[in-house]
C-alpha cells in the first residue's frame, strides 16, 4: 500500500499539463508500460518540445515494450529538436546499431564523444563500437570511461558488449577492473591493529 500512496494521491484527477502527464507516466511505467507510454505521448502533444516526454518514450519503447523502431522515431524527433545534445545522439546510436545500422550509429557515437567529455556518453559509445565490430575503439572508449569512474558495475552484464567478450583484450580490461575494485576494499585489521594480509 505504501508504494502506491504517492500515485493514488497525486493522480486522482486527470493531469492538466505536460509535466503532470510525464510524472504520472513515470509512476505507471514499472507495471503499466503501455499506459505510461500514452501518458508520455500526451505530454508531447501538449508540449512538442518536451525533452523529458521524448526521452521517456524512447526509454520505455526500447526497454519494457521492446519496440526499437518506435523508440528510434522518438529519438529522431528529439535530435531534430536538440541537435547539439550528445546524450540524445549517443542514445540514438545505441538503437541504430541494434537495428543493424552501423554506419549511422558510428556517426552519431563519434559526434557525441567529440562534443562532450561525459564518461557515460563515452561508455555508451564504447558499446556502440563493440556492436559495430570496431573492437579497438570500443576498448579505448570503455577504458576511458572506466578511468573516470563509469561502467564498473555494468561491464560484466552489459549486452552491448557481448560481441567483444571473447576477445583477450576485453578479458584483460575486466581483470584490471577487478584489480581496482579489490584495491578499493577496506583492509581488514588484525587484533593488534596492523593490516592483515589479503
C-alpha positions as CSV (number, residue, x, y, z in Angstrom):
1,X,0.0,0.0,0.0
2,X,2.8,2.5,0.9
3,X,4.3,2.3,-2.6
4,X,1.0,3.1,-4.2
5,X,0.2,6.0,-1.9
6,X,2.0,8.8,-3.9
7,X,0.4,7.6,-7.1
8,X,-3.2,7.5,-5.8
9,X,-2.9,10.8,-4.1
10,X,-1.2,12.7,-6.9
11,X,-3.4,11.4,-9.8
12,X,-6.9,11.1,-8.6
13,X,-7.7,13.7,-11.2
14,X,-6.7,14.0,-14.8
15,X,-3.2,15.7,-15.3
16,X,-3.5,19.2,-16.7
17,X,-0.1,19.9,-18.2
18,X,2.8,18.2,-19.8
19,X,4.8,17.9,-16.6
20,X,2.0,16.2,-14.8
21,X,1.4,13.7,-17.6
22,X,5.1,12.8,-17.5
23,X,5.1,12.4,-13.8
24,X,2.1,10.1,-14.0
25,X,3.8,8.1,-16.8
26,X,6.9,7.7,-14.7
27,X,4.9,6.3,-11.8
28,X,2.9,4.0,-14.1
29,X,5.9,2.7,-16.1
30,X,7.1,-0.1,-13.8
31,X,3.7,-2.0,-14.0
32,X,1.7,-0.3,-16.7
33,X,4.2,0.3,-19.5
34,X,1.6,0.8,-22.3
35,X,-0.4,3.3,-20.3
36,X,2.8,5.1,-19.3
37,X,3.7,5.4,-22.9
38,X,0.4,7.0,-23.7
39,X,1.0,9.5,-20.8
40,X,4.4,10.4,-22.3
41,X,2.8,10.8,-25.8
42,X,0.1,13.0,-24.3
43,X,2.8,15.2,-22.7
44,X,4.5,15.5,-26.1
45,X,1.2,16.6,-27.7
46,X,0.8,19.3,-25.1
47,X,4.5,20.4,-25.3
48,X,6.1,19.2,-28.6
49,X,9.5,20.5,-27.4
50,X,9.5,18.5,-24.2
51,X,12.8,16.7,-23.9
52,X,11.5,14.6,-21.0
53,X,8.5,13.4,-22.9
54,X,10.6,12.2,-25.8
55,X,13.3,10.6,-23.6
56,X,10.8,8.7,-21.6
57,X,9.0,7.5,-24.7
58,X,12.3,6.2,-26.2
59,X,13.3,4.5,-22.9
60,X,10.0,2.7,-22.4
61,X,9.7,1.7,-26.1
62,X,13.3,0.4,-26.3
63,X,13.2,-1.3,-22.9
64,X,9.9,-2.6,-21.4
65,X,7.9,-2.6,-24.7
66,X,10.7,-4.0,-27.0
67,X,9.7,-1.7,-29.9
68,X,13.0,-0.3,-31.1
69,X,11.8,1.2,-34.3
70,X,9.3,3.4,-32.5
71,X,11.9,4.2,-29.9
72,X,14.2,5.3,-32.7
73,X,11.4,7.6,-34.1
74,X,11.1,9.3,-30.7
75,X,14.9,9.9,-30.6
76,X,14.9,11.2,-34.2
77,X,12.3,13.8,-33.1
78,X,14.5,14.6,-30.0
79,X,17.6,15.0,-32.1
80,X,15.7,17.2,-34.6
81,X,14.7,19.5,-31.8
82,X,18.1,19.4,-29.9
83,X,20.8,18.5,-32.5
84,X,23.6,19.6,-30.1
85,X,22.6,17.2,-27.3
86,X,25.3,14.5,-27.0
87,X,23.1,12.2,-24.8
88,X,20.4,12.2,-27.5
89,X,22.9,11.4,-30.2
90,X,24.6,8.5,-28.3
91,X,21.2,7.1,-27.3
92,X,20.2,7.1,-30.9
93,X,23.5,5.4,-31.8
94,X,22.7,2.6,-29.4
95,X,19.4,1.9,-31.1
96,X,20.8,2.3,-34.6
97,X,23.5,-0.3,-34.1
98,X,21.0,-2.7,-32.5
99,X,18.9,-2.4,-35.7
100,X,22.0,-3.1,-37.8
101,X,22.5,0.4,-39.0
102,X,26.2,0.5,-38.0
103,X,27.3,3.4,-40.3
104,X,24.7,5.8,-38.9
105,X,25.3,4.6,-35.4
106,X,29.0,5.2,-35.5
107,X,28.5,8.6,-37.0
108,X,26.2,9.6,-34.0
109,X,28.6,8.0,-31.5
110,X,31.6,9.7,-32.9
111,X,29.8,13.1,-33.0
112,X,28.7,12.6,-29.3
113,X,32.1,11.8,-28.0
114,X,33.6,14.7,-29.9
115,X,31.2,17.1,-28.2
116,X,31.3,16.1,-24.6
117,X,33.7,14.6,-22.1
118,X,30.8,13.0,-20.1
119,X,32.1,9.5,-19.2
120,X,28.6,8.0,-19.5
121,X,28.4,9.1,-23.2
122,X,31.9,7.7,-23.7
123,X,30.9,4.4,-22.1
124,X,27.7,4.1,-24.3
125,X,29.8,5.0,-27.4
126,X,32.1,2.1,-26.5
127,X,29.1,-0.3,-26.6
128,X,28.1,1.1,-30.0
129,X,31.6,0.4,-31.4
130,X,31.5,-3.1,-29.8
131,X,28.3,-4.0,-31.6
132,X,29.6,-2.4,-34.8
133,X,32.7,-4.7,-34.8
134,X,35.3,-2.0,-34.0
135,X,36.9,-3.7,-31.1
136,X,40.0,-1.5,-30.7
137,X,37.9,1.7,-30.5
138,X,35.4,0.0,-28.2
139,X,38.1,-0.9,-25.8
140,X,39.7,2.5,-25.9
141,X,36.4,4.2,-25.1
142,X,35.5,1.7,-22.4
143,X,38.9,2.2,-20.7
144,X,38.5,6.0,-20.9
145,X,35.1,5.8,-19.2
146,X,36.3,3.3,-16.6
147,X,39.2,5.5,-15.6
148,X,36.7,8.3,-15.0
149,X,34.5,6.1,-12.7
150,X,31.8,4.9,-15.1
151,X,31.0,1.4,-16.1
152,X,32.4,-0.7,-13.3
153,X,29.1,-2.2,-12.4
154,X,27.9,-2.7,-16.0
155,X,30.9,-4.2,-17.7
156,X,30.0,-7.8,-16.8
157,X,26.3,-7.6,-17.7
158,X,26.0,-5.1,-20.5
159,X,24.6,-6.8,-23.6
160,X,26.1,-4.2,-25.8
161,X,29.5,-5.6,-25.0
162,X,28.6,-9.3,-25.9
163,X,30.3,-9.1,-29.3
164,X,33.7,-8.5,-27.7
165,X,33.6,-10.6,-24.6
166,X,35.6,-13.4,-26.2
167,X,38.4,-11.0,-27.1
168,X,41.6,-11.4,-25.0
169,X,41.9,-7.6,-24.7
170,X,38.4,-7.4,-23.1
171,X,39.4,-10.1,-20.6
172,X,42.4,-8.0,-19.6
173,X,40.2,-5.0,-19.2
174,X,37.8,-6.9,-16.9
175,X,40.8,-8.2,-14.9
176,X,42.0,-4.7,-14.5
177,X,38.6,-3.6,-13.2
178,X,38.6,-6.4,-10.7
179,X,42.0,-5.4,-9.5
180,X,40.9,-1.8,-9.0
181,X,37.8,-2.9,-7.2
182,X,39.8,-5.2,-4.9
183,X,42.2,-2.4,-4.1
184,X,39.3,-0.1,-3.1
185,X,38.1,-2.6,-0.4
186,X,38.8,-1.7,3.2
187,X,41.8,-3.5,4.5
188,X,41.0,-6.0,7.3
189,X,42.9,-5.3,10.5
190,X,44.4,-7.9,12.9
191,X,43.6,-7.7,16.7
192,X,46.9,-5.8,17.1
193,X,45.6,-3.1,14.8
194,X,48.0,-3.8,12.0
195,X,46.7,-4.6,8.5
196,X,46.1,-8.3,7.9
197,X,47.4,-9.9,4.8
198,X,44.8,-10.1,2.0
